[in-house]
């Protein structure tokens, strides 16, 4: 019988597991659960005889992939997939996928929620600022970026976007102003929502030069990955500009220095929070299971990333 492993150090919600189980049972597959494990050796052991694996933030390393003697597909339940060793997967002829769009609304709502929280001085009783009338730049206009723009327009913000992979005409169909360069985006907008993936081209790409272009009252909102931030540049812009603020759902490595020097000008969630809603949890888990079934039964590689 075909075996599907759900390997989650941070488990799915019970409703998500029930949904995954239903998809597997309807396909005639066996579901294997590995939850709250604390040793990578447990994952290596569990993957030995399964045909497919669903993970969340778990690390699908070369060692894990090589241990999967029957492994044909790994699906990361979520948008990012930098926790999968794509080179190792390709070398073993293992398909790697993500589940784009399933967490997008949760991430977008968090981005706007954090913006309001910091703009209102973390609700400390003092007078803050409103988002209405401010210019918001969306750096990468995929699923999350589109929803950030939609919500922001509801706040009365003026929304701009830059994405070199999407035609300007398509961006502007969303009622958003497309700009030609990333520099134009940052120099135009007081707020920038960062939605780019982490890869060799984007790591440390958000640097001092780019941030220094932002107008007075600048706030950078990062619900992407901490690796895309040049932290030396981040500290430099903090030091140079008293108006600069940074919001992220994953704290930078220089968190302690920012906390000690720049009170009221930052907010970091305790852990990666973008997908942490009941709805996103369920949607991503069930989507991952369906993608596995569609791949194994029909050869569907729509969401393949390697």
MIMARRO-275500 format. One record per residue (C-alpha): residue in one letter; y, x, z. Coordinates in steps of 0.5 Angstrom, whole numbers, plus 500, padded with zeros to 3 digits. Example, Ala and Ser with C-alpha at 12.3 -4.5 7.8 and 13.67 -1.06 7.14 Angstrom:
PT  type    Y    X    Z
PT     a  491  525  516
PT     s  498  527  514
! end
This chain:
PT  type    Y    X    Z
PT     x  500  500  500
PT     x  507  502  498
PT     x  511  505  505
PT     x  518  504  506
PT     x  521  508  512
PT     x  527  506  515
PT     x  530  513  519
PT     x  536  511  523
PT     x  538  515  529
PT     x  543  510  530
PT     x  539  504  528
PT     x  541  498  524
PT     x  543  491  527
PT     x  536  487  529
PT     x  539  482  523
PT     x  539  488  518
PT     x  532  490  520
PT     x  529  483  519
PT     x  533  483  513
PT     x  530  489  510
PT     x  523  487  513
PT     x  523  481  509
PT     x  525  484  502
PT     x  519  489  503
PT     x  514  484  505
PT     x  516  480  499
PT     x  515  486  495
PT     x  508  487  498
PT     x  511  493  502
PT     x  509  496  509
PT     x  516  497  513
PT     x  516  504  517
PT     x  521  504  523
PT     x  523  511  526
PT     x  529  509  530
PT     x  533  513  536
PT     x  530  519  534
PT     x  532  526  537
PT     x  529  531  534
PT     x  529  533  526
PT     x  522  534  527
PT     x  520  527  528
PT     x  523  525  521
PT     x  520  530  518
PT     x  513  528  520
PT     x  515  520  519
PT     x  517  522  512
PT     x  510  525  510
PT     x  506  519  507
PT     x  512  514  505
PT     x  514  512  498
PT     x  521  511  500
PT     x  526  512  505
PT     x  533  509  508
PT     x  538  513  512
PT     x  544  512  515
PT     x  548  518  517
PT     x  541  521  518
PT     x  540  528  514
PT     x  536  528  508
PT     x  535  536  508
PT     x  531  540  503
PT     x  526  541  509
PT     x  525  533  510
PT     x  525  532  502
PT     x  520  537  501
PT     x  515  534  507
PT     x  515  527  503
PT     x  509  528  499
PT     x  509  521  496
PT     x  517  520  496
PT     x  520  517  490
PT     x  527  515  493
PT     x  532  516  498
PT     x  537  511  499
PT     x  543  512  504
PT     x  546  505  506
PT     x  553  506  505
PT     x  558  509  500
PT     x  558  517  502
PT     x  552  521  501
PT     x  553  528  503
PT     x  548  527  508
PT     x  543  528  502
PT     x  541  535  499
PT     x  542  532  492
PT     x  539  539  489
PT     x  533  539  493
PT     x  532  531  491
PT     x  533  533  484
PT     x  528  539  484
PT     x  522  534  487
PT     x  524  529  482
PT     x  526  524  488
PT     x  532  519  486
PT     x  538  519  491
PT     x  542  513  491
PT     x  548  510  495
PT     x  550  503  496
PT     x  557  502  494
PT     x  561  496  496
PT     x  557  494  501
PT     x  561  497  507
PT     x  568  497  503
PT     x  571  491  507
PT     x  569  493  513
PT     x  573  500  512
PT     x  579  497  508
PT     x  580  492  514
PT     x  579  498  519
PT     x  584  502  515
PT     x  590  497  515
PT     x  588  496  523
PT     x  589  503  525
PT     x  596  503  521
PT     x  598  497  525
PT     x  596  500  531
PT     x  600  506  530
PT     x  606  503  527
PT     x  606  499  533
PT     x  606  505  538
PT     x  599  503  540
PT     x  601  497  543
PT     x  605  501  549
PT     x  610  496  550
PT     x  616  500  546
PT     x  619  498  539
PT     x  615  500  533
PT     x  615  499  526
PT     x  613  494  521
PT     x  608  495  515
PT     x  612  490  511
PT     x  616  493  505
PT     x  613  500  506
PT     x  610  503  500
PT     x  602  505  501
PT     x  599  510  496
PT     x  591  509  495
PT     x  588  515  493
PT     x  582  513  489
PT     x  581  506  487
PT     x  574  504  488
PT     x  571  499  492
PT     x  575  501  498
PT     x  581  502  495
PT     x  582  496  491
PT     x  580  492  498
PT     x  586  496  502
PT     x  591  494  496
PT     x  589  487  497
PT     x  590  487  504
PT     x  596  491  504
PT     x  599  486  499
PT     x  598  481  504
PT     x  602  485  509
PT     x  608  485  504
PT     x  607  492  502
PT     x  609  495  496
PT     x  602  498  493
PT     x  601  504  489
PT     x  594  508  486
PT     x  592  514  483
PT     x  585  515  480
PT     x  584  520  475
PT     x  577  516  473
PT     x  580  509  472
PT     x  585  507  467
PT     x  592  505  469
PT     x  591  498  465
PT     x  585  497  470
PT     x  588  499  476
PT     x  595  495  475
PT     x  590  488  473
PT     x  590  488  481
PT     x  597  488  482
PT     x  598  495  484
PT     x  602  500  481
PT     x  598  506  478
PT     x  602  513  478
PT     x  600  519  473
PT     x  599  524  478
PT     x  597  525  485
PT     x  603  529  487
PT     x  607  522  485
PT     x  603  518  489
PT     x  604  522  495
PT     x  612  523  494
PT     x  613  516  493
PT     x  609  513  499
PT     x  610  513  506
PT     x  603  511  507
PT     x  597  514  504
PT     x  590  511  504
PT     x  585  517  503
PT     x  579  514  500
PT     x  576  520  496
PT     x  569  523  496
PT     x  567  530  499
PT     x  565  535  494
PT     x  566  542  492
PT     x  573  539  488
PT     x  576  535  494
PT     x  574  539  500
PT     x  581  541  503
PT     x  584  538  497
PT     x  589  535  502
PT     x  593  540  504
PT     x  600  542  506
PT     x  603  542  499
PT     x  601  535  498
PT     x  603  532  505
PT     x  610  536  505
PT     x  611  531  499
PT     x  611  525  503
PT     x  617  521  505
PT     x  620  520  512
PT     x  616  516  516
PT     x  609  519  513
PT     x  603  517  515
PT     x  596  519  512
PT     x  590  514  513
PT     x  583  518  512
PT     x  577  513  512
PT     x  574  518  508
PT     x  571  525  510
PT     x  574  530  515
PT     x  572  535  510
PT     x  577  533  505
PT     x  583  535  509
PT     x  585  542  510
PT     x  586  543  517
PT     x  591  549  517
PT     x  595  545  513
PT     x  595  539  517
PT     x  597  543  523
PT     x  603  546  519
PT     x  606  539  517
PT     x  605  537  524
PT     x  609  543  526
PT     x  614  542  521
PT     x  615  535  521
PT     x  617  530  527
PT     x  616  524  523
PT     x  609  526  520
PT     x  603  522  523
PT     x  595  522  522
PT     x  590  516  523
PT     x  582  517  522
PT     x  576  514  523
PT     x  573  521  524
PT     x  577  526  528
PT     x  578  533  525
PT     x  576  539  528
PT     x  583  541  531
PT     x  583  534  535
PT     x  584  538  541
PT     x  591  542  539
PT     x  593  535  536
PT     x  592  531  542
PT     x  596  537  546
PT     x  602  537  542
PT     x  603  531  538
PT     x  603  525  543
PT     x  604  518  539
PT     x  603  521  532
PT     x  595  520  531
PT     x  589  516  532
PT     x  582  518  532
PT     x  576  513  533
PT     x  571  516  538
PT     x  566  516  532
PT     x  566  514  524
PT     x  567  507  525
PT     x  568  505  517
PT     x  562  501  517
PT     x  561  499  524
PT     x  561  492  523
PT     x  555  487  524
PT     x  556  484  516
PT     x  557  491  513
PT     x  551  493  517
PT     x  547  488  515
PT     x  549  488  507
PT     x  548  495  507
PT     x  541  495  510
PT     x  539  489  505
PT     x  542  492  499
PT     x  538  499  500
PT     x  532  495  501
PT     x  533  491  494
PT     x  535  497  491
PT     x  528  501  493
PT     x  524  495  490
PT     x  528  494  484
PT     x  527  502  482
PT     x  520  502  484
PT     x  518  495  480
PT     x  523  496  474
PT     x  525  503  474
PT     x  532  501  476
PT     x  537  507  477
PT     x  544  503  477
PT     x  546  507  483
PT     x  543  514  482
PT     x  547  519  485
PT     x  543  525  483
! end
